[in-house]
Amino acid sequence: MEDTLKIRNVTLTMYAGTLNKISEAIGGMSGLDKLAYSDEVKNKLVSTICKKYDEEGNEEGYLIAPFTLSADEYKKILEWGIEQFTVFTVNSSNEVIKILNQAYEKIQKDLKPTQNG
């Protein structure tokens, strides 16, 4: 999976900060089902990807204006953004689950009685 997408002469890059901005824009993982029927949520996702951000995540205009996208360009950005966001979220959730399971196992081990009681 590529973390860049070229549209016209613009290279869009999926940074961790962009993934966080997408999450905010669409309402997290629960917002993914809304993409099936909500043009507003689709537009928020595409617009978030097309924006230019400074190093602190402040918006600085657009890398490419969403209004000027062809239907095909819009579809490519939307599909790429959904894939990037979903894969990142699922993978990071799986990592958190592993860490929690390891911590739980350690706690259970530490709670077992010793020979001294």
N, C-alpha and C positions, 0 to 999 in steps of 0.2 A: 504494500500500500504506500503510495507516494504521499509525502507531506507537502508537495507543491502541486499547483495546477496552473497551467498557462492558458490565459484567455486573452486573445489578440496579442498584444505585445506586453501584457502585464502578467507577472508571476505572482500568484497568490500563495502564501505560505501558511500552513496550519501550525501555529505556535500553541504552547500550553495555555498562554493567556487568551488566545483566540477561542480555544475550547471552553474556557471559563466564561468568556463573553457570550458564546453560543448558549451555554447552559442558562445564564441569566436571561437571555433574550427569549428562549423558548419555554422556560419553566422547568429545566432539568429533564431527566429521563421521562418524566410523566408527560412532558410536552411532545415527545416523539409521536404518540398516537394522534395528536392534533394535526400533525403534518399531513395526514391522510385527507383531511377535510377543511383545514383552515388556511386560506390564502394569507391571512395576516401572520401566522406563525411561520409559514414558508418564507414570506418576505422579510421577516425579522432575521431568520437564519441567513439568508442570502445577503442581506444588507450588512449584517455583522461581519461576515467573511470579507466583503468588499471594502470595508472601512480600513483606513490607515490609523494606526495607533502609535503613540510615543512609547518610550521604554517603561512608563508607569501605567500604561493602559488607557491613557486619555485619547479621545478621538481627535484626529487631525484631518478630517475630510475623508475622501474616498481614494482608494487605489484605482478603482473603476466604478463609475456611477451605475448603480443597479437599474436606474431608469433607462439607460442606454443599452442594456443587455438584450441580445436577441433571445428568442424563446429557447433555442438550443444551448446558448451560453448559460442562461438562467438554470436550465435543467442540469447541466454539467456541474455547476457550482452547488446546486441544491443536493444532488446525489453525492457528490464528493464530501460536502459538509456533513450530511447525515451519516455516511460511512465513517468518517473521521471521528465524529462525536460519539457514535455508538461503540465503535471498537475501543476507543480510549476509555470510555466510561465502564464498559464491561471488564476490560483488562484491569483497570485500577481497582474496581470493586472486588475482583477475584484476588488481587494482591492483599487488599484489606482483610478479606475473609481468611486468607492463609495466615496473616499476622495474628488475627484474633484467635484462630484455632490453636496456633502455637502458644499463645499466651494462656489460653484456657487449659491446654494440656500441662503447661508448666505449673499453673495454679493447682490443678488436680494432683499433680505429682507432689507438690510442696505440702499439700493438705493431708497426704497419707500419713497414718501414724508410724512413728519410728519404733525401734526396739525399746527406747526409753519412754515411750508413751506419747 
